[in-house]
Amino acid sequence: MDAVLLTHLDGTIFYANAAAEELFGYTQNEICKLGRSGIVDTTDPNLVAMLDERTRYGRSRGEPLLLKKMVLNFREKYQRMFL
């Protein structure tokens, strides 16, 4: 199962599925409280490019540097699409 997050452009996270909980090591409630800046390295240049692509096309793909609970940062394939 893929990790799924329901998010807003401002970085708010409204929902995280069980796979996201397992991936990040946080509960859904914790992920939602943390928001984007709590689970993604906001200084990562890949993130900037992905957010720009998302704004222009409504979707993006990339490998941002993710932040996992009590573990070193890691990269993970990522895809986002908005309907």
mmCIF file as gemmi writes it, N, C-alpha and C atoms, coordinates in Angstrom:
data_model
loop_
_atom_site.group_PDB
_atom_site.id
_atom_site.type_symbol
_atom_site.label_atom_id
_atom_site.label_alt_id
_atom_site.label_comp_id
_atom_site.label_asym_id
_atom_site.label_entity_id
_atom_site.label_seq_id
_atom_site.pdbx_PDB_ins_code
_atom_site.Cartn_x
_atom_site.Cartn_y
_atom_site.Cartn_z
_atom_site.occupancy
_atom_site.B_iso_or_equiv
_atom_site.pdbx_formal_charge
_atom_site.auth_seq_id
_atom_site.auth_asym_id
_atom_site.pdbx_PDB_model_num
ATOM 1 N N . MET Axp A 1 ? 0.84 -1.171 0 1 0 ? 1 A 1
ATOM 2 C CA . MET Axp A 1 ? 0 0 0 1 0 ? 1 A 1
ATOM 3 C C . MET Axp A 1 ? 0.892 1.243 0 1 0 ? 1 A 1
ATOM 4 N N . ASP Axp A 2 ? 0.502 2.249 -0.769 1 0 ? 2 A 1
ATOM 5 C CA . ASP Axp A 2 ? 1.236 3.512 -0.835 1 0 ? 2 A 1
ATOM 6 C C . ASP Axp A 2 ? 0.792 4.447 0.275 1 0 ? 2 A 1
ATOM 7 N N . ALA Axp A 3 ? 1.74 5.246 0.752 1 0 ? 3 A 1
ATOM 8 C CA . ALA Axp A 3 ? 1.415 6.289 1.724 1 0 ? 3 A 1
ATOM 9 C C . ALA Axp A 3 ? 0.624 7.375 1.002 1 0 ? 3 A 1
ATOM 10 N N . VAL Axp A 4 ? -0.487 7.797 1.6 1 0 ? 4 A 1
ATOM 11 C CA . VAL Axp A 4 ? -1.351 8.818 1.009 1 0 ? 4 A 1
ATOM 12 C C . VAL Axp A 4 ? -1.577 9.922 2.029 1 0 ? 4 A 1
ATOM 13 N N . LEU Axp A 5 ? -1.365 11.158 1.585 1 0 ? 5 A 1
ATOM 14 C CA . LEU Axp A 5 ? -1.618 12.327 2.417 1 0 ? 5 A 1
ATOM 15 C C . LEU Axp A 5 ? -2.597 13.224 1.674 1 0 ? 5 A 1
ATOM 16 N N . LEU Axp A 6 ? -3.606 13.741 2.368 1 0 ? 6 A 1
ATOM 17 C CA . LEU Axp A 6 ? -4.508 14.742 1.827 1 0 ? 6 A 1
ATOM 18 C C . LEU Axp A 6 ? -4.032 16.074 2.383 1 0 ? 6 A 1
ATOM 19 N N . THR Axp A 7 ? -3.59 16.972 1.485 1 0 ? 7 A 1
ATOM 20 C CA . THR Axp A 7 ? -2.918 18.202 1.922 1 0 ? 7 A 1
ATOM 21 C C . THR Axp A 7 ? -3.489 19.444 1.251 1 0 ? 7 A 1
ATOM 22 N N . HIS Axp A 8 ? -3.087 20.577 1.768 1 0 ? 8 A 1
ATOM 23 C CA . HIS Axp A 8 ? -3.404 21.888 1.187 1 0 ? 8 A 1
ATOM 24 C C . HIS Axp A 8 ? -2.092 22.491 0.699 1 0 ? 8 A 1
ATOM 25 N N . LEU Axp A 9 ? -2.17 23.416 -0.257 1 0 ? 9 A 1
ATOM 26 C CA . LEU Axp A 9 ? -0.966 24.059 -0.787 1 0 ? 9 A 1
ATOM 27 C C . LEU Axp A 9 ? -0.122 24.734 0.287 1 0 ? 9 A 1
ATOM 28 N N . ASP Axp A 10 ? -0.753 25.172 1.382 1 0 ? 10 A 1
ATOM 29 C CA . ASP Axp A 10 ? -0.008 25.861 2.442 1 0 ? 10 A 1
ATOM 30 C C . ASP Axp A 10 ? 0.769 24.907 3.357 1 0 ? 10 A 1
ATOM 31 N N . GLY Axp A 11 ? 0.669 23.597 3.107 1 0 ? 11 A 1
ATOM 32 C CA . GLY Axp A 11 ? 1.409 22.621 3.903 1 0 ? 11 A 1
ATOM 33 C C . GLY Axp A 11 ? 0.583 21.927 4.966 1 0 ? 11 A 1
ATOM 34 N N . THR Axp A 12 ? -0.672 22.345 5.128 1 0 ? 12 A 1
ATOM 35 C CA . THR Axp A 12 ? -1.559 21.68 6.079 1 0 ? 12 A 1
ATOM 36 C C . THR Axp A 12 ? -1.838 20.257 5.61 1 0 ? 12 A 1
ATOM 37 N N . ILE Axp A 13 ? -1.818 19.314 6.534 1 0 ? 13 A 1
ATOM 38 C CA . ILE Axp A 13 ? -2.155 17.925 6.222 1 0 ? 13 A 1
ATOM 39 C C . ILE Axp A 13 ? -3.474 17.606 6.913 1 0 ? 13 A 1
ATOM 40 N N . PHE Axp A 14 ? -4.449 17.15 6.132 1 0 ? 14 A 1
ATOM 41 C CA . PHE Axp A 14 ? -5.775 16.839 6.648 1 0 ? 14 A 1
ATOM 42 C C . PHE Axp A 14 ? -5.957 15.355 6.953 1 0 ? 14 A 1
ATOM 43 N N . TYR Axp A 15 ? -5.207 14.499 6.247 1 0 ? 15 A 1
ATOM 44 C CA . TYR Axp A 15 ? -5.39 13.054 6.383 1 0 ? 15 A 1
ATOM 45 C C . TYR Axp A 15 ? -4.1 12.336 6.028 1 0 ? 15 A 1
ATOM 46 N N . ALA Axp A 16 ? -3.82 11.261 6.741 1 0 ? 16 A 1
ATOM 47 C CA . ALA Axp A 16 ? -2.698 10.373 6.426 1 0 ? 16 A 1
ATOM 48 C C . ALA Axp A 16 ? -3.185 8.939 6.609 1 0 ? 16 A 1
ATOM 49 N N . ASN Axp A 17 ? -2.953 8.082 5.623 1 0 ? 17 A 1
ATOM 50 C CA . ASN Axp A 17 ? -3.419 6.701 5.75 1 0 ? 17 A 1
ATOM 51 C C . ASN Axp A 17 ? -2.445 5.874 6.585 1 0 ? 17 A 1
ATOM 52 N N . ALA Axp A 18 ? -2.79 4.608 6.792 1 0 ? 18 A 1
ATOM 53 C CA . ALA Axp A 18 ? -1.983 3.712 7.631 1 0 ? 18 A 1
ATOM 54 C C . ALA Axp A 18 ? -0.569 3.539 7.082 1 0 ? 18 A 1
ATOM 55 N N . ALA Axp A 19 ? -0.428 3.51 5.756 1 0 ? 19 A 1
ATOM 56 C CA . ALA Axp A 19 ? 0.909 3.364 5.159 1 0 ? 19 A 1
ATOM 57 C C . ALA Axp A 19 ? 1.765 4.597 5.463 1 0 ? 19 A 1
ATOM 58 N N . ALA Axp A 20 ? 1.162 5.777 5.495 1 0 ? 20 A 1
ATOM 59 C CA . ALA Axp A 20 ? 1.901 6.996 5.848 1 0 ? 20 A 1
ATOM 60 C C . ALA Axp A 20 ? 2.315 6.948 7.317 1 0 ? 20 A 1
ATOM 61 N N . GLU Axp A 21 ? 1.439 6.45 8.172 1 0 ? 21 A 1
ATOM 62 C CA . GLU Axp A 21 ? 1.784 6.303 9.587 1 0 ? 21 A 1
ATOM 63 C C . GLU Axp A 21 ? 3.008 5.397 9.744 1 0 ? 21 A 1
ATOM 64 N N . GLU Axp A 22 ? 3.001 4.294 9.012 1 0 ? 22 A 1
ATOM 65 C CA . GLU Axp A 22 ? 4.132 3.353 9.08 1 0 ? 22 A 1
ATOM 66 C C . GLU Axp A 22 ? 5.402 3.973 8.501 1 0 ? 22 A 1
ATOM 67 N N . LEU Axp A 23 ? 5.276 4.67 7.39 1 0 ? 23 A 1
ATOM 68 C CA . LEU Axp A 23 ? 6.424 5.28 6.724 1 0 ? 23 A 1
ATOM 69 C C . LEU Axp A 23 ? 7.107 6.317 7.617 1 0 ? 23 A 1
ATOM 70 N N . PHE Axp A 24 ? 6.315 7.212 8.212 1 0 ? 24 A 1
ATOM 71 C CA . PHE Axp A 24 ? 6.878 8.307 8.999 1 0 ? 24 A 1
ATOM 72 C C . PHE Axp A 24 ? 7.083 7.968 10.479 1 0 ? 24 A 1
ATOM 73 N N . GLY Axp A 25 ? 6.384 6.95 10.978 1 0 ? 25 A 1
ATOM 74 C CA . GLY Axp A 25 ? 6.52 6.58 12.376 1 0 ? 25 A 1
ATOM 75 C C . GLY Axp A 25 ? 5.658 7.409 13.313 1 0 ? 25 A 1
ATOM 76 N N . TYR Axp A 26 ? 4.692 8.126 12.759 1 0 ? 26 A 1
ATOM 77 C CA . TYR Axp A 26 ? 3.768 8.948 13.537 1 0 ? 26 A 1
ATOM 78 C C . TYR Axp A 26 ? 2.345 8.45 13.321 1 0 ? 26 A 1
ATOM 79 N N . THR Axp A 27 ? 1.443 8.783 14.246 1 0 ? 27 A 1
ATOM 80 C CA . THR Axp A 27 ? 0.025 8.509 14.041 1 0 ? 27 A 1
ATOM 81 C C . THR Axp A 27 ? -0.537 9.526 13.06 1 0 ? 27 A 1
ATOM 82 N N . GLN Axp A 28 ? -1.727 9.253 12.544 1 0 ? 28 A 1
ATOM 83 C CA . GLN Axp A 28 ? -2.366 10.199 11.632 1 0 ? 28 A 1
ATOM 84 C C . GLN Axp A 28 ? -2.522 11.564 12.302 1 0 ? 28 A 1
ATOM 85 N N . ASN Axp A 29 ? -2.955 11.568 13.539 1 0 ? 29 A 1
ATOM 86 C CA . ASN Axp A 29 ? -3.141 12.824 14.261 1 0 ? 29 A 1
ATOM 87 C C . ASN Axp A 29 ? -1.826 13.602 14.375 1 0 ? 29 A 1
ATOM 88 N N . GLU Axp A 30 ? -0.739 12.898 14.682 1 0 ? 30 A 1
ATOM 89 C CA . GLU Axp A 30 ? 0.575 13.552 14.791 1 0 ? 30 A 1
ATOM 90 C C . GLU Axp A 30 ? 1.013 14.129 13.45 1 0 ? 30 A 1
ATOM 91 N N . ILE Axp A 31 ? 0.829 13.372 12.369 1 0 ? 31 A 1
ATOM 92 C CA . ILE Axp A 31 ? 1.209 13.84 11.037 1 0 ? 31 A 1
ATOM 93 C C . ILE Axp A 31 ? 0.435 15.109 10.688 1 0 ? 31 A 1
ATOM 94 N N . CYS Axp A 32 ? -0.858 15.105 10.972 1 0 ? 32 A 1
ATOM 95 C CA . CYS Axp A 32 ? -1.689 16.276 10.682 1 0 ? 32 A 1
ATOM 96 C C . CYS Axp A 32 ? -1.244 17.486 11.495 1 0 ? 32 A 1
ATOM 97 N N . LYS Axp A 33 ? -0.89 17.276 12.745 1 0 ? 33 A 1
ATOM 98 C CA . LYS Axp A 33 ? -0.419 18.386 13.581 1 0 ? 33 A 1
ATOM 99 C C . LYS Axp A 33 ? 0.934 18.918 13.11 1 0 ? 33 A 1
ATOM 100 N N . LEU Axp A 34 ? 1.805 18.021 12.654 1 0 ? 34 A 1
ATOM 101 C CA . LEU Axp A 34 ? 3.136 18.427 12.193 1 0 ? 34 A 1
ATOM 102 C C . LEU Axp A 34 ? 3.071 19.248 10.909 1 0 ? 34 A 1
ATOM 103 N N . GLY Axp A 35 ? 2.188 18.884 10.003 1 0 ? 35 A 1
ATOM 104 C CA . GLY Axp A 35 ? 2.127 19.552 8.707 1 0 ? 35 A 1
ATOM 105 C C . GLY Axp A 35 ? 3.349 19.223 7.858 1 0 ? 35 A 1
ATOM 106 N N . ARG Axp A 36 ? 3.406 19.832 6.677 1 0 ? 36 A 1
ATOM 107 C CA . ARG Axp A 36 ? 4.5 19.545 5.74 1 0 ? 36 A 1
ATOM 108 C C . ARG Axp A 36 ? 5.872 19.743 6.37 1 0 ? 36 A 1
ATOM 109 N N . SER Axp A 37 ? 6.05 20.85 7.08 1 0 ? 37 A 1
ATOM 110 C CA . SER Axp A 37 ? 7.378 21.161 7.622 1 0 ? 37 A 1
ATOM 111 C C . SER Axp A 37 ? 7.823 20.163 8.687 1 0 ? 37 A 1
ATOM 112 N N . GLY Axp A 38 ? 6.91 19.367 9.208 1 0 ? 38 A 1
ATOM 113 C CA . GLY Axp A 38 ? 7.279 18.363 10.2 1 0 ? 38 A 1
ATOM 114 C C . GLY Axp A 38 ? 7.669 17.021 9.617 1 0 ? 38 A 1
ATOM 115 N N . ILE Axp A 39 ? 7.346 16.806 8.32 1 0 ? 39 A 1
ATOM 116 C CA . ILE Axp A 39 ? 7.661 15.511 7.713 1 0 ? 39 A 1
ATOM 117 C C . ILE Axp A 39 ? 8.488 15.621 6.438 1 0 ? 39 A 1
ATOM 118 N N . VAL Axp A 40 ? 8.722 16.851 5.965 1 0 ? 40 A 1
ATOM 119 C CA . VAL Axp A 40 ? 9.535 17.074 4.762 1 0 ? 40 A 1
ATOM 120 C C . VAL Axp A 40 ? 10.552 18.167 5.064 1 0 ? 40 A 1
ATOM 121 N N . ASP Axp A 41 ? 11.796 17.944 4.647 1 0 ? 41 A 1
ATOM 122 C CA . ASP Axp A 41 ? 12.84 18.951 4.83 1 0 ? 41 A 1
ATOM 123 C C . ASP Axp A 41 ? 12.539 20.124 3.9 1 0 ? 41 A 1
ATOM 124 N N . THR Axp A 42 ? 12.082 21.234 4.46 1 0 ? 42 A 1
ATOM 125 C CA . THR Axp A 42 ? 11.67 22.384 3.648 1 0 ? 42 A 1
ATOM 126 C C . THR Axp A 42 ? 12.838 23.115 3 1 0 ? 42 A 1
ATOM 127 N N . THR Axp A 43 ? 14.069 22.752 3.349 1 0 ? 43 A 1
ATOM 128 C CA . THR Axp A 43 ? 15.242 23.363 2.712 1 0 ? 43 A 1
ATOM 129 C C . THR Axp A 43 ? 15.721 22.555 1.505 1 0 ? 43 A 1
ATOM 130 N N . ASP Axp A 44 ? 15.091 21.426 1.24 1 0 ? 44 A 1
ATOM 131 C CA . ASP Axp A 44 ? 15.481 20.551 0.135 1 0 ? 44 A 1
ATOM 132 C C . ASP Axp A 44 ? 15.104 21.195 -1.202 1 0 ? 44 A 1
ATOM 133 N N . PRO Axp A 45 ? 16.078 21.416 -2.107 1 0 ? 45 A 1
ATOM 134 C CA . PRO Axp A 45 ? 15.779 22.006 -3.414 1 0 ? 45 A 1
ATOM 135 C C . PRO Axp A 45 ? 14.768 21.188 -4.22 1 0 ? 45 A 1
ATOM 136 N N . ASN Axp A 46 ? 14.75 19.875 -4.022 1 0 ? 46 A 1
ATOM 137 C CA . ASN Axp A 46 ? 13.773 19.038 -4.727 1 0 ? 46 A 1
ATOM 138 C C . ASN Axp A 46 ? 12.347 19.44 -4.352 1 0 ? 46 A 1
ATOM 139 N N . LEU Axp A 47 ? 12.138 19.792 -3.095 1 0 ? 47 A 1
ATOM 140 C CA . LEU Axp A 47 ? 10.81 20.196 -2.64 1 0 ? 47 A 1
ATOM 141 C C . LEU Axp A 47 ? 10.362 21.472 -3.338 1 0 ? 47 A 1
ATOM 142 N N . VAL Axp A 48 ? 11.255 22.43 -3.446 1 0 ? 48 A 1
ATOM 143 C CA . VAL Axp A 48 ? 10.919 23.692 -4.111 1 0 ? 48 A 1
ATOM 144 C C . VAL Axp A 48 ? 10.456 23.424 -5.537 1 0 ? 48 A 1
ATOM 145 N N . ALA Axp A 49 ? 11.179 22.588 -6.25 1 0 ? 49 A 1
ATOM 146 C CA . ALA Axp A 49 ? 10.82 22.257 -7.635 1 0 ? 49 A 1
ATOM 147 C C . ALA Axp A 49 ? 9.483 21.528 -7.691 1 0 ? 49 A 1
ATOM 148 N N . MET Axp A 50 ? 9.26 20.62 -6.749 1 0 ? 50 A 1
ATOM 149 C CA . MET Axp A 50 ? 8.005 19.874 -6.73 1 0 ? 50 A 1
ATOM 150 C C . MET Axp A 50 ? 6.815 20.782 -6.444 1 0 ? 50 A 1
ATOM 151 N N . LEU Axp A 51 ? 6.979 21.711 -5.503 1 0 ? 51 A 1
ATOM 152 C CA . LEU Axp A 51 ? 5.885 22.627 -5.173 1 0 ? 51 A 1
ATOM 153 C C . LEU Axp A 51 ? 5.574 23.553 -6.344 1 0 ? 51 A 1
ATOM 154 N N . ASP Axp A 52 ? 6.603 23.968 -7.058 1 0 ? 52 A 1
ATOM 155 C CA . ASP Axp A 52 ? 6.399 24.801 -8.238 1 0 ? 52 A 1
ATOM 156 C C . ASP Axp A 52 ? 5.629 24.019 -9.305 1 0 ? 52 A 1
ATOM 157 N N . GLU Axp A 53 ? 6.038 22.779 -9.536 1 0 ? 53 A 1
ATOM 158 C CA . GLU Axp A 53 ? 5.359 21.929 -10.52 1 0 ? 53 A 1
ATOM 159 C C . GLU Axp A 53 ? 3.899 21.703 -10.113 1 0 ? 53 A 1
ATOM 160 N N . ARG Axp A 54 ? 3.679 21.473 -8.839 1 0 ? 54 A 1
ATOM 161 C CA . ARG Axp A 54 ? 2.321 21.261 -8.326 1 0 ? 54 A 1
ATOM 162 C C . ARG Axp A 54 ? 1.451 22.499 -8.56 1 0 ? 54 A 1
ATOM 163 N N . THR Axp A 55 ? 2.012 23.677 -8.335 1 0 ? 55 A 1
ATOM 164 C CA . THR Axp A 55 ? 1.269 24.913 -8.529 1 0 ? 55 A 1
ATOM 165 C C . THR Axp A 55 ? 0.909 25.11 -10.005 1 0 ? 55 A 1
ATOM 166 N N . ARG Axp A 56 ? 1.857 24.807 -10.889 1 0 ? 56 A 1
ATOM 167 C CA . ARG Axp A 56 ? 1.635 25.027 -12.319 1 0 ? 56 A 1
ATOM 168 C C . ARG Axp A 56 ? 0.732 23.981 -12.961 1 0 ? 56 A 1
ATOM 169 N N . TYR Axp A 57 ? 0.884 22.701 -12.56 1 0 ? 57 A 1
ATOM 170 C CA . TYR Axp A 57 ? 0.198 21.615 -13.255 1 0 ? 57 A 1
ATOM 171 C C . TYR Axp A 57 ? -0.824 20.855 -12.404 1 0 ? 57 A 1
ATOM 172 N N . GLY Axp A 58 ? -0.913 21.16 -11.111 1 0 ? 58 A 1
ATOM 173 C CA . GLY Axp A 58 ? -1.866 20.459 -10.253 1 0 ? 58 A 1
ATOM 174 C C . GLY Axp A 58 ? -1.392 19.107 -9.776 1 0 ? 58 A 1
ATOM 175 N N . ARG Axp A 59 ? -0.157 18.767 -10.105 1 0 ? 59 A 1
ATOM 176 C CA . ARG Axp A 59 ? 0.429 17.491 -9.659 1 0 ? 59 A 1
ATOM 177 C C . ARG Axp A 59 ? 1.939 17.609 -9.713 1 0 ? 59 A 1
ATOM 178 N N . SER Axp A 60 ? 2.618 16.71 -9.029 1 0 ? 60 A 1
ATOM 179 C CA . SER Axp A 60 ? 4.081 16.72 -9.067 1 0 ? 60 A 1
ATOM 180 C C . SER Axp A 60 ? 4.621 15.349 -8.711 1 0 ? 60 A 1
ATOM 181 N N . ARG Axp A 61 ? 5.855 15.128 -9.128 1 0 ? 61 A 1
ATOM 182 C CA . ARG Axp A 61 ? 6.588 13.902 -8.799 1 0 ? 61 A 1
ATOM 183 C C . ARG Axp A 61 ? 7.986 14.31 -8.384 1 0 ? 61 A 1
ATOM 184 N N . GLY Axp A 62 ? 8.593 13.514 -7.528 1 0 ? 62 A 1
ATOM 185 C CA . GLY Axp A 62 ? 9.949 13.794 -7.118 1 0 ? 62 A 1
ATOM 186 C C . GLY Axp A 62 ? 10.345 12.963 -5.922 1 0 ? 62 A 1
ATOM 187 N N . GLU Axp A 63 ? 11.494 13.246 -5.383 1 0 ? 63 A 1
ATOM 188 C CA . GLU Axp A 63 ? 12.013 12.538 -4.221 1 0 ? 63 A 1
ATOM 189 C C . GLU Axp A 63 ? 12.484 13.546 -3.178 1 0 ? 63 A 1
ATOM 190 N N . PRO Axp A 64 ? 11.548 14.109 -2.427 1 0 ? 64 A 1
ATOM 191 C CA . PRO Axp A 64 ? 11.939 15.077 -1.396 1 0 ? 64 A 1
ATOM 192 C C . PRO Axp A 64 ? 12.598 14.369 -0.221 1 0 ? 64 A 1
ATOM 193 N N . LEU Axp A 65 ? 13.369 15.098 0.522 1 0 ? 65 A 1
ATOM 194 C CA . LEU Axp A 65 ? 13.991 14.561 1.728 1 0 ? 65 A 1
ATOM 195 C C . LEU Axp A 65 ? 12.934 14.555 2.826 1 0 ? 65 A 1
ATOM 196 N N . LEU Axp A 66 ? 12.545 13.357 3.25 1 0 ? 66 A 1
ATOM 197 C CA . LEU Axp A 66 ? 11.49 13.205 4.245 1 0 ? 66 A 1
ATOM 198 C C . LEU Axp A 66 ? 12.081 13.084 5.642 1 0 ? 66 A 1
ATOM 199 N N . LEU Axp A 67 ? 11.298 13.46 6.624 1 0 ? 67 A 1
ATOM 200 C CA . LEU Axp A 67 ? 11.708 13.409 8.026 1 0 ? 67 A 1
ATOM 201 C C . LEU Axp A 67 ? 10.909 12.325 8.725 1 0 ? 67 A 1
ATOM 202 N N . LYS Axp A 68 ? 11.591 11.353 9.26 1 0 ? 68 A 1
ATOM 203 C CA . LYS Axp A 68 ? 10.951 10.223 9.915 1 0 ? 68 A 1
ATOM 204 C C . LYS Axp A 68 ? 11.172 10.325 11.414 1 0 ? 68 A 1
ATOM 205 N N . LYS Axp A 69 ? 10.211 9.949 12.188 1 0 ? 69 A 1
ATOM 206 C CA . LYS Axp A 69 ? 10.286 10.015 13.642 1 0 ? 69 A 1
ATOM 207 C C . LYS Axp A 69 ? 11.474 9.203 14.161 1 0 ? 69 A 1
ATOM 208 N N . MET Axp A 70 ? 12.362 9.889 14.899 1 0 ? 70 A 1
ATOM 209 C CA . MET Axp A 70 ? 13.477 9.24 15.589 1 0 ? 70 A 1
ATOM 210 C C . MET Axp A 70 ? 14.459 8.51 14.664 1 0 ? 70 A 1
ATOM 211 N N . VAL Axp A 71 ? 14.524 8.902 13.409 1 0 ? 71 A 1
ATOM 212 C CA . VAL Axp A 71 ? 15.406 8.254 12.445 1 0 ? 71 A 1
ATOM 213 C C . VAL Axp A 71 ? 16.039 9.338 11.586 1 0 ? 71 A 1
ATOM 214 N N . LEU Axp A 72 ? 17.16 9.039 10.954 1 0 ? 72 A 1
ATOM 215 C CA . LEU Axp A 72 ? 17.77 9.985 10.016 1 0 ? 72 A 1
ATOM 216 C C . LEU Axp A 72 ? 16.846 10.245 8.844 1 0 ? 72 A 1
ATOM 217 N N . ASN Axp A 73 ? 17.039 11.339 8.172 1 0 ? 73 A 1
ATOM 218 C CA . ASN Axp A 73 ? 16.226 11.7 7.007 1 0 ? 73 A 1
ATOM 219 C C . ASN Axp A 73 ? 16.457 10.706 5.874 1 0 ? 73 A 1
ATOM 220 N N . PHE Axp A 74 ? 15.479 10.586 4.978 1 0 ? 74 A 1
ATOM 221 C CA . PHE Axp A 74 ? 15.574 9.635 3.882 1 0 ? 74 A 1
ATOM 222 C C . PHE Axp A 74 ? 14.824 10.162 2.669 1 0 ? 74 A 1
ATOM 223 N N . ARG Axp A 75 ? 15.159 9.634 1.49 1 0 ? 75 A 1
ATOM 224 C CA . ARG Axp A 75 ? 14.453 10.003 0.26 1 0 ? 75 A 1
ATOM 225 C C . ARG Axp A 75 ? 13.473 8.884 -0.082 1 0 ? 75 A 1
ATOM 226 N N . GLU Axp A 76 ? 12.368 9.286 -0.667 1 0 ? 76 A 1
ATOM 227 C CA . GLU Axp A 76 ? 11.336 8.326 -1.053 1 0 ? 76 A 1
ATOM 228 C C . GLU Axp A 76 ? 10.661 8.847 -2.312 1 0 ? 76 A 1
ATOM 229 N N . LYS Axp A 77 ? 10.365 7.956 -3.252 1 0 ? 77 A 1
ATOM 230 C CA . LYS Axp A 77 ? 9.649 8.371 -4.452 1 0 ? 77 A 1
ATOM 231 C C . LYS Axp A 77 ? 8.295 8.924 -4.052 1 0 ? 77 A 1
ATOM 232 N N . TYR Axp A 78 ? 7.847 9.94 -4.77 1 0 ? 78 A 1
ATOM 233 C CA . TYR Axp A 78 ? 6.681 10.692 -4.376 1 0 ? 78 A 1
ATOM 234 C C . TYR Axp A 78 ? 5.899 11.128 -5.606 1 0 ? 78 A 1
ATOM 235 N N . GLN Axp A 79 ? 4.599 11.074 -5.501 1 0 ? 79 A 1
ATOM 236 C CA . GLN Axp A 79 ? 3.757 11.573 -6.585 1 0 ? 79 A 1
ATOM 237 C C . GLN Axp A 79 ? 2.532 12.218 -5.96 1 0 ? 79 A 1
ATOM 238 N N . ARG Axp A 80 ? 2.125 13.348 -6.5 1 0 ? 80 A 1
ATOM 239 C CA . ARG Axp A 80 ? 0.96 14.044 -5.974 1 0 ? 80 A 1
ATOM 240 C C . ARG Axp A 80 ? 0.099 14.473 -7.167 1 0 ? 80 A 1
ATOM 241 N N . MET Axp A 81 ? -1.2 14.268 -7.033 1 0 ? 81 A 1
ATOM 242 C CA . MET Axp A 81 ? -2.119 14.67 -8.11 1 0 ? 81 A 1
ATOM 243 C C . MET Axp A 81 ? -3.362 15.25 -7.461 1 0 ? 81 A 1
ATOM 244 N N . PHE Axp A 82 ? -3.884 16.302 -8.056 1 0 ? 82 A 1
ATOM 245 C CA . PHE Axp A 82 ? -5.1 16.936 -7.555 1 0 ? 82 A 1
ATOM 246 C C . PHE Axp A 82 ? -6.163 16.868 -8.633 1 0 ? 82 A 1
ATOM 247 N N . LEU Axp A 83 ? -7.372 16.594 -8.216 1 0 ? 83 A 1
ATOM 248 C CA . LEU Axp A 83 ? -8.499 16.529 -9.15 1 0 ? 83 A 1
ATOM 249 C C . LEU Axp A 83 ? -9.357 17.753 -8.997 1 0 ? 83 A 1
